[in-house]
Amino acid sequence: MEQQRASARLRIVLGHLGRPSAVAVVASPTSGPIAPASSHPQQFQYTLDNNVLSLEQRKFYEENGFLVIKNLVSDADIQRFRVEFEKICRQESKPVGLMIMRDVSIAKSEYSPSEKIISKIQDFQEDKELFRFCTLPEILKYVECFTGPNIMAMHAMLINKPPDTGKKTSRHPLHQDLHYFPFRPSNRIVCAWTAMEHIDRNNGCLVVLPGTHKLPLKPHDYPQWEGGVNTMYHGIQDYDKDHARVHLVMEKGDTVFFHPLLIHGSGRNQTQGFRKSISCHFASADCHYIDVKGTVQENIEKEVLENDRLYGTESGLNFKVQLHEKNQDA
């Protein structure tokens, strides 16, 4: 029932979008080398035929696995998301099913309820205000270029990267998001990640490895970092350390769309402020679930099940079905 409700909710929103004419914006990363958009005819694998992306944008995503659209989400919407997040931090709002996380460096701190103790909230599908991000027409018109018109919001997060305490725990290791998703095909999955303020290397912007969306899913596990690593912040254990990297400097409202196999992460927040972003992973409702037993995703399945037991939510279901329930509700 929840799956049908969520799917219908997004289809209704999409029905109001119509088919807008092609936009003139050509977005690109702001630093580092990128793969050029090929001038030769090609078969598109990672995008679908649409009249939203320009040919140049489409080729850029095909080659690099990500695309930045400038000033996509309004200041007014971002302010509303910020206000709702602060209410959750103060425990004035308590959405059902919400997962609240603390940075490992402050996990046992005695701060009073505030943004200082929360580094991330996820699965906010029952918070009507935050879930609006997942239904914004300006977001969905781009999402449809990657997933097709039958869209599911699979996993939503608001990240509140804290100032680093000196232990470098505010970093996020390089990873592929597909590691966390037991459904396929990967080419019909996309993340929309929106900056809620100016983001650069000082406060821990995203760093991406262009073109790595063409690689298979790599083994992930916890990196051997001296300062500690946040729960479920798995990283790739084997990747080309000489691969070109691009640091995405973004302004408030800028949104990057990226493929779930794209290798990416983020650096330390070396400022005194909290760096905020809001995101949602979308997938075609035609995606199918897979059994991860015997695959490189088996370790994350075990950790999900262990966390469920730890917090008293063990239901005897496997990773495939658990994520089906948790994510489809979005």
N, C-alpha and C positions, 0 to 999 in steps of 0.2 A: 504493500500500500504506500509506504513512504517513498519507494523507488518511483512508483507511478506518479505520485504527487510532485516529486522534484522534477521528474522529466517533463510533466505537463506544464509546470511552472516556467521552465526555460523555453519550451516550445511556444508558449503564449507570448513571451517577451520577443522571441525571434519573429513571430508572426507580425509584430508591429514594426519591425525594422524595414520591411520592404527590401528592395535591392538597390542601395545607394550607388551613385555613379562612382567611378574610380577616383580615389583621392590623389592629390598631387604630392603629398608628403613623402619624401624619401628619407628614411631614417637609417642611421649607421652608428656604429660604436664611436666613442670619442677618443680612444687611445689604442695604440698597438696595431700590428699588421692584421689584415683581413684578407680572405680569399676574394679575388675580383669576381664580379658577376660575369659569367661567360657570355660572349656575344654570339655563340653558336646555338642553333636550335637544340633543344634537349627535351627529354621526357621528364616531366615533373614527378618526383616520388614523394615529396614531403609536404606539398601543398595541393589543394584542389582547385579546379577551375572556378574563378570568381571574378566579380567586377569591383572588388575593394582594393586588392593589392595591385600596384603597378607591376609591369613586367620586370622592372629593375628590382623592386622589393622582393618579388617572388623568387627571382634568380639568386638574390642575396641570401634569402633563407635557405634555399636549396643547397647552396655552397657552404654556408657557415652555420646553419642550425639555430639562428636567432635573428630577431629583428626588433629594433627599438622604434617605437612610435612616440614622437614628442608631444607633450602637453595633451594627452588623451583624456585624462580624468580631471574633472574640474576641482578647483580649490575648495569650493563649497562642499562637494562630496567628501573630499579628503578630510576636511574639518569635522564633518559629521562622523566619519569613521574614528577619528582621533578622540572625539568626545565620548563615543560609545566605549572605546577601549579603556579610557580613563575611568568610566563608570564600573567596568568589569574589574579593573585593578582595585578600586575602592570597595568592591563587593556590593555595589549598589545595583548591579545587574548580574544575574547568575543564570545564563543560558543553559539549557539542558544539553548534556553531551559534550560540553566544552572541555578540552584538554588544556591545562595551564602549566607552563614549564618555567623553571628558573635556571639561570646560568649556574653551572656547577660551582663557580667560585663564590656564589652568594646563596647557595641552596639552603644553608642553615642560618641565614642572617635573621636578625630580629627587627628588620624594618617594619614599620606599620604598613598596612595595605596601601600600595601605591605602585606606580610604574617602575619604581626602583627594584622591586622584587620579581617582576615578571619579564622574561626574555622572549616569550612566544606564547601565543594562544593559537590553537588549531581546532578544526572541526566545529566552526561556529555557525553551522547551517541552521541552528534553531534560534540564532540571534537575527531578528528581522533586519536590523539596521546594518550590521556588518555583512549579512548575506546579500544585501543590495549590490555590493561590489560584483558578485557573481552574476548578476542579472542586468548590469549596466548595458544599454544598447551599444554604446561606443566600444565596450569590451567585446561583446558577443559578435558584433559584425566582423571583427578580425578573427575571433576564435573559429567561426564557421569556415574560414578559409583553410583551416587545418583539420577540423574534425568532421565537417559536413553539418547539415542542418539539425540533425537529431543529437542534441548535446546533453551531456550529463556533467554536473559539477562534482568532481570526485574528491577533492581535498583542498581545504581552504585554510590559510594561515595569516596571522598578522604578526610580523617579526619586530621585536623591540630590542634591537642589538644594544646591549649595555656598554657603558665605558669599560674598557679593559682594565682589570685590576693589576695588571703586570704579569699575570700568568698566561696570557695569550689565549684564554679560554673563549673569548668572544669570536675567535676564528671559526669558520666552517670549512672542514676539509673538502678537497676536490672530490666530487661525486657525480653520479648519474641518478636522476630522480626515479628512473624506471626500477632501480633497486628496490624501491618501496612499493611498487605497484604490481600485483599479480594479475594483470590483464593485458591483452594485446588486441590489435597490432599497435606497436609503438608509434607508428607514423600517424595514427589518428588520435594522438594525445598531445596536448600542448599546455604549457604554463603561461599564465598572464601575471606578471610581477610588476607592481606599480610603486614607484618611489613616493613616499609621503612627505618628503622634504628633499633638500639638496643632498645628494649622496656622491661621495668621491672616495679616494683611497684613504683619506684621513679618518673617515668614520666607517670604513669597511664596505666599500661598494662590491658589487658582484664582479667576479673575474671569470671569464669564459675562455675555453679553448676551441676556437673556430674550427668547424669541420669534423669535430669528434662525434657528432651525432651519427656519422656513417660507420662508427665502430660498433662492435657487439657490446652487450652488457658485460662489464668487468666485475671480478670479485671485489667485494667491499668488506671492510671490517674497521674497527677502531684504530686510528693512527696512534703511534707510540709517542705521544706528546707529554712532556714533563709536567706541564701545568694542569693536565686533566682534559677530558673531552666530555661534552654534554651527551646525555642519554640519546641513543639512536643517531648520533652524528657520525655515521659510518663514512669512510673515505675509500677511494680506490687504492688498492695496494700495488698496482702495476700500471703505470702510464708513462708516456714519453715526457720526461721532465724538461726536455728541450723544445717541446711544442710551443709555438707562439701563443701568447696570452693577450687577452684584451680586457682592460679594466673599464667597466661601464660607468662613466660619470653621468649622472642623471639628475634632472631637476624635478621638483614636485609635480606630479601628474604624468611624468614620462612613464611609459610602460614597455617592458620588453617581453616579447613572446618567444619561447624557446622550446626545443624538442626535448623529450625526456631522456634521451641518450647523450645529450650535450654535456660534456664534462665542465663543471662549474663549481664555484665555492665563493667564499668571501674572506676578507682579511680582518684584522683587529679593528675595533673602534678605538682610535687613539684620541678621541675628543672627550669632553665632559658631558656631552649630551647623549640621548638615546636615539639611535638611528632606526627610523620606522619605515616599514614597507608592508604592503598587503598583497596577497596573491591567491590565486586559485588554479588548480589543475583541472582541465576539462578533457573529456574524452567523448568519442562517438558512443552513443547508446548501443551501437551495434558491436562494440568490443566484447570479447569473450574472456572468461577467467581461465587461468591455467593452474595446474598443480605444480608447486615449486619444489616438491620433494626431489632430491637428487640434483638440484640446480644451484647456481651461485646465489640464489635468493633464500636458500634454506636457513641460513643463519639469522636473517631478519625475521623470518617466520617464528623461529624459536624465541627470539627476543620479544616479539609481540605477545606470544602466548605467555611468556614468563611475566611480563608486565601486567597482563590481565589477571594472572594468579596473584601477583603481589598486591594489586589494588582491589581484589575481591570481585573481579568481573569475569572470571573463567567460566566459559559456557560449554567447553568441550568441542568447540568448533575449530576447524582448521583455519590457517592463515587466509586461504582463498575465500572462505565464506565469511570470516570476520571482516575482512576489508570490504567485501561486498556489502555487508550490512552498514559498516561505519561510513563508507564513502558514498554509497548510492543515496543515502539519506540527504546528502548535500544537494 
